[in-house]
Amino acid sequence: MPIVNIEGFGKIDFPDSMSAEQIDRAIKNEILPMVARNVPSAVVAGLSSELAAGGNPFTKGTARTDSNWKVGDRYRYRIVDVLTKLETSEVRGGMVKEVTDSEVIYGNGRITDLLGNQIRNPRGQSFVNNQVFTDEYRVGRKWTTVFRGIRRDDAEDEWTLDMKVVTRESITI
Protein backbone atom coordinates (compact mmCIF):
# COMPACT_ATOMS: atom_id res chain seq x y z
CA MET A 1 0.00 0.00 0.00
CA PRO A 2 1.34 3.45 -0.85
CA ILE A 3 1.91 5.51 2.28
CA VAL A 4 1.60 9.29 1.97
CA ASN A 5 2.62 11.67 4.76
CA ILE A 6 0.29 14.67 4.72
CA GLU A 7 1.40 17.72 6.66
CA GLY A 8 -1.05 18.53 9.44
CA PHE A 9 -2.69 15.11 9.18
CA GLY A 10 -0.07 12.38 9.29
CA LYS A 11 0.60 9.20 7.33
CA ILE A 12 -2.16 7.52 5.34
CA ASP A 13 -2.04 4.03 3.81
CA PHE A 14 -3.86 4.08 0.48
CA PRO A 15 -5.02 0.83 -1.15
CA ASP A 16 -2.86 -0.54 -3.97
CA SER A 17 -5.96 -0.45 -6.19
CA MET A 18 -5.97 3.38 -6.15
CA SER A 19 -4.11 5.14 -8.95
CA ALA A 20 -1.82 8.09 -8.26
CA GLU A 21 -4.54 10.36 -9.71
CA GLN A 22 -7.17 8.92 -7.35
CA ILE A 23 -4.84 9.39 -4.38
CA ASP A 24 -4.15 13.00 -5.42
CA ARG A 25 -7.90 13.63 -5.76
CA ALA A 26 -8.62 12.10 -2.36
CA ILE A 27 -5.94 14.25 -0.74
CA LYS A 28 -7.04 17.45 -2.50
CA ASN A 29 -10.82 16.98 -2.24
CA GLU A 30 -11.19 15.23 1.11
CA ILE A 31 -8.16 15.24 3.36
CA LEU A 32 -6.83 18.78 2.92
CA PRO A 33 -10.28 20.39 3.35
CA MET A 34 -10.70 18.33 6.52
CA VAL A 35 -7.32 19.54 7.80
CA ALA A 36 -8.34 23.13 7.01
CA ARG A 37 -11.65 22.74 8.91
CA ASN A 38 -10.02 21.17 11.96
CA VAL A 39 -6.91 23.34 12.08
CA PRO A 40 -7.86 27.01 11.46
CA SER A 41 -4.30 28.00 10.56
CA ALA A 42 -3.91 25.25 7.95
CA VAL A 43 -3.35 26.45 4.41
CA VAL A 44 -4.87 24.42 1.61
CA ALA A 45 -2.70 24.72 -1.49
CA GLY A 46 -4.47 25.85 -4.64
CA LEU A 47 -7.43 27.55 -2.93
CA SER A 48 -7.80 31.29 -3.12
CA SER A 49 -8.53 33.00 0.19
CA GLU A 50 -11.98 34.02 -1.15
CA LEU A 51 -12.87 30.42 -1.94
CA ALA A 52 -11.41 29.10 1.31
CA ALA A 53 -13.51 31.67 3.21
CA GLY A 54 -16.70 30.50 1.52
CA GLY A 55 -16.90 33.38 -0.96
CA ASN A 56 -18.05 31.26 -3.90
CA PRO A 57 -21.00 33.16 -5.43
CA PHE A 58 -22.28 30.01 -7.18
CA THR A 59 -22.72 27.82 -4.11
CA LYS A 60 -26.07 26.39 -3.12
CA GLY A 61 -24.86 26.02 0.44
CA THR A 62 -23.74 23.08 2.48
CA ALA A 63 -25.86 20.35 4.01
CA ARG A 64 -24.67 18.31 6.97
CA THR A 65 -25.77 14.74 7.58
CA ASP A 66 -28.34 14.29 10.33
CA SER A 67 -26.96 11.38 12.34
CA ASN A 68 -29.47 11.68 15.16
CA TRP A 69 -30.92 8.18 14.67
CA LYS A 70 -33.75 7.00 16.93
CA VAL A 71 -35.27 3.58 17.54
CA GLY A 72 -38.25 3.22 15.20
CA ASP A 73 -36.83 5.46 12.42
CA ARG A 74 -37.24 4.23 8.84
CA TYR A 75 -35.75 5.54 5.63
CA ARG A 76 -35.60 4.88 1.90
CA TYR A 77 -33.53 6.20 -0.92
CA ARG A 78 -33.95 6.13 -4.65
CA ILE A 79 -31.45 5.21 -7.32
CA VAL A 80 -31.70 7.43 -10.41
CA ASP A 81 -30.06 6.71 -13.78
CA VAL A 82 -27.65 9.57 -14.54
CA LEU A 83 -28.38 9.59 -18.28
CA THR A 84 -32.16 9.10 -18.39
CA LYS A 85 -32.93 10.74 -15.02
CA LEU A 86 -35.36 7.86 -14.42
CA GLU A 87 -35.63 6.16 -11.05
CA THR A 88 -34.25 2.65 -11.48
CA SER A 89 -35.06 1.39 -8.00
CA GLU A 90 -35.94 2.34 -4.47
CA VAL A 91 -34.14 0.85 -1.50
CA ARG A 92 -35.73 0.57 1.91
CA GLY A 93 -33.29 0.64 4.78
CA GLY A 94 -35.48 -1.07 7.37
CA MET A 95 -36.53 0.05 10.84
CA VAL A 96 -33.96 1.10 13.43
CA LYS A 97 -33.88 -1.39 16.31
CA GLU A 98 -30.91 -0.02 18.29
CA VAL A 99 -28.41 2.86 18.14
CA THR A 100 -24.94 2.61 19.70
CA ASP A 101 -22.11 5.15 19.86
CA SER A 102 -20.91 4.09 16.41
CA GLU A 103 -23.60 1.92 14.77
CA VAL A 104 -27.24 1.87 13.72
CA ILE A 105 -28.73 -1.63 13.99
CA TYR A 106 -31.87 -2.47 12.03
CA GLY A 107 -34.50 -5.11 12.67
CA ASN A 108 -33.63 -6.89 9.41
CA GLY A 109 -30.00 -7.52 10.49
CA ARG A 110 -28.52 -4.60 8.59
CA ILE A 111 -25.90 -2.47 10.40
CA THR A 112 -24.64 0.95 9.29
CA ASP A 113 -22.34 3.55 10.77
CA LEU A 114 -23.92 6.81 12.00
CA LEU A 115 -23.68 8.33 8.50
CA GLY A 116 -25.59 5.44 6.90
CA ASN A 117 -22.60 3.60 5.40
CA GLN A 118 -23.31 -0.10 5.36
CA ILE A 119 -21.21 -2.23 7.72
CA ARG A 120 -23.25 -5.43 7.34
CA ASN A 121 -26.17 -6.22 5.07
CA PRO A 122 -29.13 -8.46 5.98
CA ARG A 123 -27.49 -11.41 4.14
CA GLY A 124 -24.50 -11.27 6.51
CA GLN A 125 -21.96 -9.68 4.13
CA SER A 126 -19.58 -7.27 5.95
CA PHE A 127 -18.13 -4.08 4.47
CA VAL A 128 -14.81 -2.52 5.49
CA ASN A 129 -14.00 1.20 5.02
CA ASN A 130 -17.28 1.95 3.20
CA GLN A 131 -17.61 5.75 2.80
CA VAL A 132 -20.45 6.23 0.31
CA PHE A 133 -22.23 8.68 2.61
CA THR A 134 -20.28 11.53 4.18
CA ASP A 135 -20.86 14.07 6.94
CA GLU A 136 -21.13 17.11 4.67
CA TYR A 137 -22.49 17.73 1.18
CA ARG A 138 -22.09 20.67 -1.16
CA VAL A 139 -22.58 20.94 -4.90
CA GLY A 140 -19.33 20.04 -6.65
CA ARG A 141 -17.88 18.03 -3.77
CA LYS A 142 -16.11 14.88 -4.96
CA TRP A 143 -14.63 11.92 -3.16
CA THR A 144 -13.44 8.45 -3.95
CA THR A 145 -14.26 5.52 -1.73
CA VAL A 146 -12.50 2.17 -1.88
CA PHE A 147 -13.95 -0.54 0.30
CA ARG A 148 -14.06 -4.30 0.68
CA GLY A 149 -16.97 -6.66 1.08
CA ILE A 150 -16.44 -9.91 2.95
CA ARG A 151 -18.98 -12.65 2.27
CA ARG A 152 -20.03 -15.30 4.76
CA ASP A 153 -17.70 -17.76 2.97
CA ASP A 154 -14.81 -15.29 3.63
CA ALA A 155 -14.45 -14.46 -0.08
CA GLU A 156 -13.64 -10.76 -0.63
CA ASP A 157 -14.78 -8.23 -3.19
CA GLU A 158 -13.42 -4.71 -3.60
CA TRP A 159 -15.19 -1.64 -4.98
CA THR A 160 -13.87 1.75 -6.02
CA LEU A 161 -16.51 4.43 -6.42
CA ASP A 162 -16.02 8.03 -7.53
CA MET A 163 -18.71 10.13 -5.86
CA LYS A 164 -19.82 13.65 -6.76
CA VAL A 165 -22.59 15.94 -5.52
CA VAL A 166 -24.13 17.32 -8.71
CA THR A 167 -27.14 19.29 -7.43
CA ARG A 168 -29.20 20.17 -4.42
CA GLU A 169 -32.95 19.79 -4.53
CA SER A 170 -35.91 19.90 -2.19
CA ILE A 171 -38.14 16.86 -2.08
CA THR A 172 -41.59 16.91 -0.50
CA ILE A 173 -42.55 13.68 1.22
N, C-alpha and C positions, 0 to 999 in steps of 0.2 A: 504494500500500500504506500502510495506517495505521502510523505509527511511534509506539511507546509507550516512554517513558523510565522504567525501573523502578529505583528506588533500590536500590543494592547489586548491581545486575545490569548495567544499561546500557540502550541503545536496542535495541528489537526491531522488525523489520519484519513485520507480520502480513499475510497474504494478503487481498486485497480481498474474497474470497469469504466471509471470516469475519464474522459479525455482531458487534456490540458486546458482546452477551451471551456469545458464544463466546470472544471475546478476554478478557473479564472472568473467565470460568471457567478459561481456560488460565492466566492470571496467578495466580489464587487457588489453583487445584488443582495446578499444576505448577511454575510459576516461583518463587513465593514460598516454597513448601516446600523447593525446591532451594537458594535463597538461605539459608534458615535452617539447612539441613544443612551448607552449605559455609562459612558465616560464623557462628560460635557466638553472636555478639552481636546478630545480626539479629533483629528483632522482626517476627513475622508478624501483621498486623492481623486481628482477629476470632477469634484462637485464645486460649483461656484458657491459663494457665500449666500447668494440670494436663494438658490435652490436648496442648500442645506438648511436654511432658516425657514423653509416652507413657503417661499415666495413664488411658487409656480402658479401663474394665472390660469392654467388650464386644468388644474386639479378638480376632482369631484369630491375631495375630502378623503378621509381615512375612516375605515370601520374596524373596530376591534372585535374579536371573537368573544361571545358571551359564554363563559365556561361555568356559569352558575347552575349546574345540573341539579335537578331534584328528583327524588323517587316519584315515579308516575309520569314523568315527562315522556313524550313521544316526538319523533321527528321523521321527516321524509326529505329526500332531495331528488331532483330530476336530472337526467342526463340528456343533454341537447346536442345534436349533431352540429358541428361547427359550420359545415358547408350549407346544409339545408335549413338550419335553424329549427328543425323539427325535434320534438321530444322523442327520444328513442326508448327510454324506460324511466320508471320511477322506482326508487329504492326506499323501502321502509326500514328504519333503523331499529324498531322494536321499542319496548317500554323499559324505562330505567327501573331497575330493581334495587340497586345499591350504588352509592357514590363514596369512593375513598379519597385519600389525599392526592392520588395520582391516576385513578382509573374510574371509568363509568361502566358498570356491569348491568347488562340487560337480561331480561327474563328468558330470552331465547339462547343464552349462552355467549352472546357477542360481548366483547370487552373492547373499549376504546380508551385513549388517553383523554385528558380534560378538553382537548381541542377537537376531538372527534376522530382522530386517526386510529384506524383499526389495529388492535393488538392481537385479538383472536376473533375469528369468525365463528358462526354457529356450528360449522362442520368440524371445528377443532384445529384449523390451520392457524399457526402463529405468524405474526409479522414483526420484523425487527427493523428499527429506525425508520418507520413509516412517517413521512411528513407531508402528506397531501394537503392537510388543513393547517393553517398557520395562525398565529395570534393577531395578526394585523393585515388588513387588505387595503390596497389603494390601486386605482387604475394605473396600469403600466408596470406594476410590481411583478417580478419574475423570480422563480426559484426552480432549482432542480432537486428532485428527491430520488435517492437510490436506496431501495430497501429490499429485504429478503423475506420470502415466505417459506415457512417450514411446515410441511405436511405431517400428518399423523404417522406416516411411514418413514419420517425423518428425511425424505427427499427435499431438496431446496430449489427454489426458484428465485430469480432476482429481476427486479424491475427498475428501470430508469425512466422517470417522467419529468418532462419540462413543463412547468406550470406558469401561467400568466393570467393576471387579472385584466380582462379586456373591457369591461364596462361595469357600471354600477346602476342598478335598477331597483325600483320599489315594486314589491309584489303584494297584492292584497289577498289575504287568506280568508 
